[in-house]
Amino acid sequence: MSAPQVPDRRSRRSRSALEAALLELIAERDLGQISVSDLTKRADVNRSTFYEHYTDVHDLAAAACTDMFDELVAAAHVLLPNEDPAPIDALARIFVHVAEHARLYGALLAGSARVINHLHQRLAIAIHVHLTGTGAPTHADDPAEIPHDPAAALLAGALLGTVMDWLRRGCPGKPEGLAAEIWPHLVAAGSVGR
């Protein structure tokens, strides 16, 4: 079996330009009103280049959303089970990030099972790493898969459900307040069976 191919620089640049164009356009109008033509003009790439990377606008949006979220989680500090530095701040950063891209996350989490599944999986992996501790300073080297971990799955579902509800309600309040409010519940749920 051959190693996975790493996209060349031109391909990465095209994908990055298309994702940036999507983020600009989503600030101006709903996802359903954005066409491939709008994206290629804004990104200054050919239509054929778009279709080399994505099947449609929703495919691009799902990729942009999951890539952004993966980058956020990868850069996050790994909190160890007994560690006390501001886990609420780390949790609040997730809500800040989601609020900054609320239109994109809202559009995709309202109707993309692929995005919901990816975000749940990524959160469950990060939570599993938090609960088991790996010694790594960030989540950049998290495994692609984890063993069956019902507690991590439960906590990931609770956090993702909170994000989705918060988006549906227009992101009321401050991310820090929301993080502080749900943190005790996450801690309680995470301690069950551990």
C-alpha positions as CSV (number, residue, x, y, z in Angstrom):
1,M,0.0,0.0,0.0
2,S,1.4,3.4,-1.0
3,A,1.7,6.4,1.4
4,P,-1.1,9.0,1.2
5,Q,-0.2,11.7,-1.2
6,V,0.5,15.2,0.2
7,P,-1.2,17.9,-1.9
8,D,1.3,20.0,-3.8
9,R,1.7,23.7,-3.0
10,R,-0.5,24.9,-5.9
11,S,-3.3,22.5,-4.7
12,R,-3.0,23.8,-1.1
13,R,-3.0,27.4,-2.3
14,S,-6.2,26.8,-4.4
15,R,-8.0,25.0,-1.5
16,S,-7.0,27.8,0.8
17,A,-8.2,30.5,-1.6
18,L,-11.5,28.7,-2.0
19,E,-12.0,28.3,1.7
20,A,-11.1,32.0,2.3
21,A,-13.6,33.0,-0.4
22,L,-16.3,30.9,1.2
23,L,-15.7,32.5,4.6
24,E,-15.9,36.0,3.0
25,L,-19.1,35.2,1.1
26,I,-20.8,33.4,4.0
27,A,-20.5,36.7,5.9
28,E,-22.5,38.4,3.1
29,R,-25.2,35.9,2.4
30,D,-26.6,32.4,3.2
31,L,-24.8,29.3,2.1
32,G,-27.6,28.4,-0.2
33,Q,-27.2,31.7,-2.1
34,I,-23.5,31.0,-2.9
35,S,-22.6,29.5,-6.2
36,V,-19.5,27.8,-7.5
37,S,-19.1,30.8,-9.8
38,D,-19.2,33.2,-6.9
39,L,-16.5,31.2,-5.2
40,T,-14.2,30.8,-8.1
41,K,-14.4,34.6,-8.9
42,R,-13.7,35.6,-5.3
43,A,-10.9,33.0,-5.0
44,D,-9.5,33.9,-8.5
45,V,-9.4,30.2,-9.6
46,N,-10.8,28.3,-12.5
47,R,-14.1,26.4,-12.2
48,S,-12.2,23.2,-13.2
49,T,-9.9,23.9,-10.2
50,F,-12.9,24.0,-7.9
51,Y,-14.1,20.6,-9.2
52,E,-10.7,19.1,-8.7
53,H,-11.1,19.6,-5.0
54,Y,-14.8,19.7,-4.2
55,T,-18.1,18.3,-5.6
56,D,-20.2,21.3,-4.7
57,V,-20.4,24.3,-2.5
58,H,-21.6,22.2,0.5
59,D,-18.6,19.9,0.1
60,L,-16.3,23.0,0.3
61,A,-18.2,24.3,3.3
62,A,-17.9,21.0,5.1
63,A,-14.2,20.8,4.4
64,A,-13.6,24.4,5.5
65,C,-15.6,23.9,8.7
66,T,-13.9,20.7,9.7
67,D,-10.4,22.0,8.8
68,M,-11.0,25.1,10.9
69,F,-12.2,23.1,13.8
70,D,-9.4,20.6,13.5
71,E,-6.8,23.5,13.6
72,L,-8.5,24.9,16.7
73,V,-8.4,21.6,18.5
74,A,-4.9,20.7,17.4
75,A,-3.6,24.0,18.8
76,A,-5.4,23.5,22.1
77,H,-3.4,22.7,25.3
78,V,-3.9,19.1,26.5
79,L,-5.4,19.4,30.0
80,L,-4.5,16.5,32.3
81,P,-7.2,15.1,34.6
82,N,-5.8,16.7,37.7
83,E,-4.6,19.9,36.1
84,D,-6.1,23.2,37.3
85,P,-5.1,26.0,34.9
86,A,-8.2,27.5,33.5
87,P,-10.0,24.7,31.6
88,I,-13.0,27.0,31.3
89,D,-10.8,29.4,29.2
90,A,-10.0,26.5,26.9
91,L,-13.6,25.6,26.6
92,A,-14.6,29.3,26.1
93,R,-12.1,29.4,23.1
94,I,-14.2,26.8,21.4
95,F,-17.3,28.9,21.8
96,V,-15.4,32.1,20.7
97,H,-14.3,30.3,17.5
98,V,-17.8,29.0,16.8
99,A,-19.2,32.5,17.3
100,E,-16.7,34.0,14.9
101,H,-17.8,31.6,12.2
102,A,-21.4,31.3,13.4
103,R,-23.0,31.5,9.9
104,L,-20.8,28.7,8.5
105,Y,-21.2,26.4,11.5
106,G,-24.9,27.2,11.8
107,A,-25.5,26.3,8.1
108,L,-23.6,23.1,8.3
109,L,-24.6,21.8,11.7
110,A,-28.3,22.4,10.8
111,G,-28.0,20.0,7.8
112,S,-24.7,18.2,7.4
113,A,-24.5,14.8,9.1
114,R,-20.9,14.6,7.7
115,V,-19.9,17.7,9.6
116,I,-21.7,16.7,12.8
117,N,-20.1,13.3,12.7
118,H,-16.6,14.7,12.1
119,L,-16.9,17.3,14.8
120,H,-18.2,14.8,17.3
121,Q,-15.4,12.4,16.5
122,R,-12.7,15.1,16.7
123,L,-14.1,16.3,20.1
124,A,-14.3,12.7,21.4
125,I,-10.7,12.1,20.4
126,A,-9.5,15.3,22.2
127,I,-11.6,14.5,25.3
128,H,-10.2,10.9,25.3
129,V,-6.7,12.3,25.2
130,H,-7.6,14.7,28.1
131,L,-9.0,11.9,30.2
132,T,-6.2,9.4,29.6
133,G,-3.3,11.8,29.3
134,T,-0.6,11.3,26.7
135,G,2.1,13.7,27.8
136,A,1.7,15.7,24.6
137,P,1.5,19.5,25.1
138,T,-1.2,20.0,22.4
139,H,-3.7,18.0,20.4
140,A,-1.6,18.3,17.2
141,D,-0.5,14.6,17.5
142,D,-3.8,13.2,18.6
143,P,-4.6,9.7,17.1
144,A,-7.0,9.4,14.2
145,E,-8.9,6.7,16.1
146,I,-9.4,5.9,19.7
147,P,-10.6,2.8,21.5
148,H,-14.2,2.6,22.5
149,D,-14.6,5.3,25.2
150,P,-18.3,5.9,26.1
151,A,-17.4,8.8,28.5
152,A,-15.5,10.7,25.8
153,A,-18.4,10.1,23.4
154,L,-20.9,11.3,25.9
155,L,-18.9,14.5,26.7
156,A,-18.3,15.2,23.0
157,G,-22.1,14.8,22.3
158,A,-23.0,17.1,25.2
159,L,-20.5,19.7,24.1
160,L,-21.6,19.5,20.4
161,G,-25.2,19.6,21.4
162,T,-24.5,22.7,23.5
163,V,-22.8,24.4,20.5
164,M,-25.7,23.5,18.2
165,D,-28.3,24.9,20.6
166,W,-26.2,28.0,21.2
167,L,-26.0,28.6,17.4
168,R,-29.7,28.1,16.9
169,R,-30.4,30.7,19.6
170,G,-28.0,33.3,18.0
171,C,-25.1,32.8,20.4
172,P,-26.6,34.6,23.4
173,G,-24.4,35.7,26.2
174,K,-20.6,35.5,26.4
175,P,-18.6,32.4,25.5
176,E,-16.9,32.6,28.9
177,G,-20.2,32.6,30.7
178,L,-21.5,29.6,28.7
179,A,-18.2,27.7,29.3
180,A,-18.4,28.4,33.1
181,E,-22.1,27.3,33.1
182,I,-21.5,24.0,31.5
183,W,-18.1,23.1,32.9
184,P,-19.4,21.6,36.2
185,H,-21.8,19.4,34.2
186,L,-19.0,18.2,31.9
187,V,-16.8,17.4,34.9
188,A,-19.6,15.5,36.6
189,A,-20.4,13.5,33.5
190,G,-16.7,12.8,32.9
191,S,-16.2,11.5,36.4
192,V,-18.9,8.9,36.1
193,G,-17.3,5.4,35.8
194,R,-13.7,6.7,35.9
